[in-house]
Amino acid sequence: MEQQSNLKEPKKNRSNTGLLLLVVLLLVSNVVMLWMLMQRNKDVEQGEQQVAAITSEKENVSMLLENMLASYDTLKTDNNQLTTEMEAQKAQIEQLLTQVKNGNYSLSKAKKEAETLRRIMKGYVATIDSLNQANQLLTAENINVKQELGETQGQRDALAQEKDELAGVVAKGSVLHTTSITAGALFMRNNGKQVDTERASKAEMVKCCFTLGENSITRPGDKEIYMRVISPDGKVLPASEGNNRFQFNGVEGEFSARREVNYQNKPVDVCVFWTGSEEMRTGQYVVEIYENGAQVSKATFNLK
């Protein structure tokens, strides 16, 4: 009997060992499955984060473009050329916005194009602001002119005076001159404020301001003012409009910007803006102002 008992005991030990191995295998498989489940959840979470980031970037670019369209709707000017240019920019913004919303355009590329369009819009804001300020000055001057005309001794005296002035124009010429001039580079902050800068990497536009001095001989009325900005390499910075050639000093050349000024023989402050589309060079820039084919004034500034 003792021998039979000894034979059953090894069987029992082998059964326990097998059971233990099965338990171990089950534990290992559970650990592996748990690890695989955690890894899958991690991948899903990363995917969701990427989708959220792309969605947020898409919304940011769309909002930037929509804000620009809203800003363009507030820009009003009587200048037909500026109106045409702004309508073209609006159409470009609308096309880019449609592509972004449809999801068939690179977001990084769209963001770069949106920033470029925003810089162009800032240039229009500055130009229209300058025109509005000039119009306010012209309105005040027109009121003064009307008051002065009302104080004359009658239409006969006024006609006689005009005849004498015309004779003086023929005899003495009508070249305008400036009493002061400043020129420099600017960049636009996000709030639309113009900030002076001497760094080429930040410069987005060139601003030249001057005062047309009093000239009782020049015929009053609208004057076409041309600005040439000559870069350190001797090239004229191109105007935004296609036809940018004019006659000056007996030759034909390019201008960088132009604007119309109503001149009534009294001192008038004028600012002319040039807006660029690429980074400006370092060095000295020369700014020349022309009216009626003659140079009115000249200034320089440096960028580093």
Phi, psi and omega per residue, in radians:
M1 nan -0.670 -3.137
E2 -1.102 -0.640 3.129
Q3 -1.147 -0.716 3.121
Q4 -1.153 -0.651 3.108
S5 -1.111 -0.700 3.137
N6 -1.167 -0.527 -3.131
L7 -1.288 -0.597 -3.136
K8 -1.268 -0.497 -3.066
E9 -1.159 -0.726 3.079
P10 -1.103 -0.612 3.114
K11 -1.080 -0.751 -3.124
K12 -1.119 -0.664 3.135
N13 -1.140 -0.713 3.135
R14 -1.154 -0.622 3.122
S15 -1.138 -0.725 3.114
N16 -1.129 -0.695 3.141
T17 -1.121 -0.740 3.116
G18 -1.090 -0.738 3.138
L19 -1.107 -0.702 3.132
L20 -1.120 -0.732 3.114
L21 -1.103 -0.676 3.126
L22 -1.110 -0.726 3.117
V23 -1.105 -0.756 3.141
V24 -1.073 -0.766 3.141
L25 -1.089 -0.703 3.108
L26 -1.099 -0.728 3.118
L27 -1.100 -0.782 -3.135
V28 -1.095 -0.764 -3.129
S29 -1.131 -0.644 3.109
N30 -1.138 -0.718 3.119
V31 -1.095 -0.770 -3.138
V32 -1.098 -0.766 3.138
M33 -1.126 -0.677 3.108
L34 -1.107 -0.737 3.129
W35 -1.113 -0.751 3.131
M36 -1.115 -0.672 3.119
L37 -1.154 -0.737 3.106
M38 -1.116 -0.695 -3.141
Q39 -1.138 -0.700 3.135
R40 -1.140 -0.739 3.098
N41 -1.072 -0.657 3.111
K42 -1.123 -0.753 3.113
D43 -1.108 -0.721 3.127
V44 -1.102 -0.723 -3.138
E45 -1.123 -0.736 3.108
Q46 -1.101 -0.708 3.103
G47 -1.088 -0.731 3.124
E48 -1.128 -0.679 3.107
Q49 -1.106 -0.725 3.111
Q50 -1.107 -0.752 3.113
V51 -1.095 -0.718 3.131
A52 -1.118 -0.712 -3.140
A53 -1.129 -0.757 3.129
I54 -1.128 -0.746 3.125
T55 -1.077 -0.745 3.122
S56 -1.113 -0.740 3.129
E57 -1.121 -0.700 3.117
K58 -1.091 -0.742 3.129
E59 -1.150 -0.677 3.131
N60 -1.107 -0.798 3.135
V61 -1.133 -0.727 3.133
S62 -1.097 -0.732 3.141
M63 -1.141 -0.688 3.108
L64 -1.060 -0.776 3.141
L65 -1.177 -0.713 3.131
E66 -1.151 -0.654 3.089
N67 -1.129 -0.641 3.108
M68 -1.144 -0.721 3.104
L69 -1.076 -0.710 3.108
A70 -1.125 -0.665 3.123
S71 -1.157 -0.714 3.113
Y72 -1.076 -0.593 -3.141
D73 -1.147 -0.402 -3.138
T74 -1.573 -0.195 -3.110
L75 -1.480 2.054 -3.129
K76 -2.166 2.361 3.106
T77 -2.675 2.631 3.077
D78 -1.538 -0.034 -3.138
N79 -1.378 1.949 -3.075
N80 -1.078 -0.671 -3.124
Q81 -1.119 -0.790 3.114
L82 -1.114 -0.698 3.131
T83 -1.056 -0.774 3.139
T84 -1.105 -0.762 -3.134
E85 -1.123 -0.716 -3.124
M86 -1.191 -0.621 3.084
E87 -1.109 -0.667 3.105
A88 -1.144 -0.700 3.109
Q89 -1.148 -0.697 3.104
K90 -1.065 -0.737 3.130
A91 -1.093 -0.678 3.130
Q92 -1.163 -0.699 3.119
I93 -1.132 -0.774 3.139
E94 -1.070 -0.708 3.120
Q95 -1.123 -0.771 3.134
L96 -1.139 -0.681 3.126
L97 -1.095 -0.723 3.116
T98 -1.094 -0.755 3.140
Q99 -1.104 -0.704 -3.132
V100 -1.168 -0.782 -3.123
K101 -1.143 -0.582 3.123
N102 -1.337 -0.220 3.099
G103 1.303 0.354 -3.133
N104 -1.948 0.594 3.139
Y105 -2.563 2.511 -3.131
S106 -1.102 2.198 -3.113
L107 -1.161 -0.688 3.132
S108 -1.111 -0.732 3.106
K109 -1.178 -0.701 3.121
A110 -1.114 -0.657 3.136
K111 -1.137 -0.726 3.105
K112 -1.111 -0.764 3.134
E113 -1.135 -0.641 3.124
A114 -1.126 -0.698 3.111
E115 -1.126 -0.703 3.100
T116 -1.101 -0.778 3.117
L117 -1.110 -0.582 3.134
R118 -1.216 -0.664 3.093
R119 -1.127 -0.694 3.107
I120 -1.105 -0.728 3.133
M121 -1.092 -0.678 3.113
K122 -1.068 -0.636 3.088
G123 -1.099 -0.721 3.093
Y124 -1.124 -0.690 3.128
V125 -1.057 -0.776 -3.139
A126 -1.140 -0.737 -3.121
T127 -1.127 -0.800 -3.122
I128 -1.168 -0.636 3.082
D129 -1.080 -0.730 3.108
S130 -1.121 -0.728 3.118
L131 -1.119 -0.701 3.125
N132 -1.127 -0.712 3.100
Q133 -1.112 -0.733 3.116
A134 -1.129 -0.668 3.116
N135 -1.122 -0.643 3.096
Q136 -1.123 -0.735 3.097
L137 -1.118 -0.728 -3.137
L138 -1.143 -0.650 3.105
T139 -1.090 -0.766 3.114
A140 -1.115 -0.688 3.139
E141 -1.181 -0.664 3.109
N142 -1.087 -0.666 3.093
I143 -1.102 -0.736 3.131
N144 -1.121 -0.680 3.140
V145 -1.108 -0.754 3.136
K146 -1.106 -0.670 3.109
Q147 -1.142 -0.692 3.129
E148 -1.153 -0.706 3.117
L149 -1.131 -0.582 3.135
G150 -1.210 -0.310 -3.132
E151 -1.641 0.022 3.125
T152 -1.268 2.968 -3.083
Q153 -1.505 0.192 3.097
G154 2.250 2.982 -3.073
Q155 -1.120 -0.604 -3.124
R156 -1.125 -0.787 3.132
D157 -1.127 -0.649 -3.140
A158 -1.137 -0.731 3.120
L159 -1.148 -0.678 3.113
A160 -1.122 -0.709 3.127
Q161 -1.136 -0.738 3.114
E162 -1.067 -0.671 3.118
K163 -1.102 -0.758 3.108
D164 -1.102 -0.683 -3.137
E165 -1.152 -0.717 3.101
L166 -1.095 -0.704 3.097
A167 -1.101 -0.639 3.125
G168 -1.189 -0.611 3.113
V169 -1.083 -0.794 -3.138
V170 -1.105 -0.684 -3.032
A171 -1.366 -0.679 -2.952
K172 -1.939 -0.163 -3.121
G173 1.506 3.001 -3.040
S174 -2.419 0.687 -3.139
V175 -1.362 2.240 3.101
L176 -1.380 2.851 3.079
H177 -2.528 2.827 3.126
T178 -1.941 2.619 3.092
T179 -1.721 -0.291 3.099
S180 -2.827 2.716 3.113
I181 -2.712 2.427 3.040
T182 -2.382 2.595 3.133
A183 -2.549 2.584 3.118
G184 -3.079 3.114 -3.115
A185 -1.762 2.682 -3.125
L186 -2.342 2.793 2.848
F187 -2.373 2.756 -3.056
M188 -1.826 2.244 3.008
R189 -1.343 2.955 -3.110
N190 -1.101 -0.452 3.120
N191 -1.472 0.085 3.090
G192 1.556 0.018 -3.115
K193 -1.361 2.371 3.107
Q194 -1.443 2.336 -3.119
V195 -2.242 2.237 3.092
D196 -1.161 2.564 3.095
T197 -2.595 2.622 3.045
E198 -1.957 0.140 -3.107
R199 -1.786 2.217 -3.112
A200 -1.117 -0.595 -3.089
S201 -1.179 -0.398 -3.115
K202 -1.759 -0.290 -3.039
A203 -1.151 2.272 3.118
E204 -2.063 -0.337 -3.122
M205 -2.722 2.912 3.082
V206 -2.059 2.333 3.128
K207 -2.126 2.264 3.095
C208 -2.216 2.116 3.139
C209 -2.095 2.461 -3.136
F210 -2.720 2.960 3.111
T211 -2.042 2.079 3.019
L212 -1.325 2.075 -3.048
G213 -1.263 2.934 3.130
E214 -1.168 2.342 3.108
N215 -2.545 1.783 -3.079
S216 -1.332 -0.137 -3.083
I217 -1.638 -0.617 -3.095
T218 -1.085 2.429 3.091
R219 -1.147 2.222 -3.137
P220 -1.238 2.819 3.121
G221 2.375 -2.899 -3.119
D222 -1.298 2.291 3.123
K223 -2.069 2.333 3.099
E224 -1.571 2.004 -3.123
I225 -1.791 2.239 3.129
Y226 -1.956 2.473 3.091
M227 -2.147 2.257 3.028
R228 -1.949 2.143 3.066
V229 -1.897 1.992 -3.072
I230 -1.788 2.112 -3.070
S231 -1.344 2.974 -3.133
P232 -1.021 -0.427 3.115
D233 -1.571 0.168 3.044
G234 1.499 0.071 -3.132
K235 -1.623 2.566 3.081
V236 -1.446 2.185 3.105
L237 -1.100 2.217 -2.989
P238 -1.253 2.551 3.063
A239 -1.317 2.768 3.135
S240 -1.263 -0.442 3.131
E241 -1.441 2.728 -3.058
G242 -1.214 -0.896 -3.125
N243 -1.522 1.668 -3.059
N244 -2.093 0.694 3.119
R245 -2.000 2.552 3.140
F246 -2.648 2.923 -3.137
Q247 -1.656 2.311 3.074
F248 -2.701 2.472 3.122
N249 0.895 0.582 3.090
G250 1.403 0.090 3.121
V251 -2.260 3.022 3.076
E252 -1.936 2.362 -3.140
G253 -2.663 -3.029 -3.092
E254 -1.684 2.620 2.972
F255 -2.054 2.757 -3.128
S256 -1.636 -0.598 3.130
A257 -2.792 2.787 3.080
R258 -2.615 2.767 3.062
R259 -2.718 2.747 -3.115
E260 -1.737 2.360 -3.113
V261 -2.200 2.281 3.048
N262 -1.507 1.979 -3.049
Y263 -1.921 2.187 -3.108
Q264 -2.076 0.661 3.061
N265 1.201 0.125 3.106
K266 -1.997 2.738 3.097
P267 -0.983 2.354 3.133
V268 -2.440 2.327 3.125
D269 -1.463 2.355 -3.076
V270 -2.331 2.421 3.017
C271 -2.223 2.351 3.110
V272 -2.126 2.357 -3.084
F273 -2.031 2.474 2.960
W274 -2.123 2.282 3.138
T275 -1.997 2.209 -3.100
G276 -1.676 2.918 3.126
S277 -2.038 -0.001 3.115
E278 -2.556 2.952 -3.052
E279 -1.139 2.407 -3.125
M280 -1.457 2.718 -3.133
R281 -1.420 2.838 3.011
T282 -1.486 2.730 3.127
G283 2.145 -2.908 -3.091
Q284 -1.638 2.354 3.087
Y285 -1.934 2.459 3.103
V286 -1.934 2.264 3.136
V287 -2.024 2.133 -3.134
E288 -2.047 2.407 -3.141
I289 -2.010 2.289 -3.101
Y290 -2.223 2.593 3.019
E291 -2.573 2.275 3.124
N292 1.003 0.667 3.077
G293 1.377 0.012 -3.114
A294 -2.076 2.575 3.123
Q295 -1.306 2.209 -3.120
V296 -1.612 -0.719 -3.109
S297 -2.824 3.044 -3.079
K298 -2.697 2.528 3.112
A299 -2.614 2.885 3.103
T300 -2.351 2.755 2.984
F301 -2.675 2.827 -3.073
N302 -2.118 2.549 3.026
L303 -2.134 2.481 -3.141
K304 -2.191 nan nan
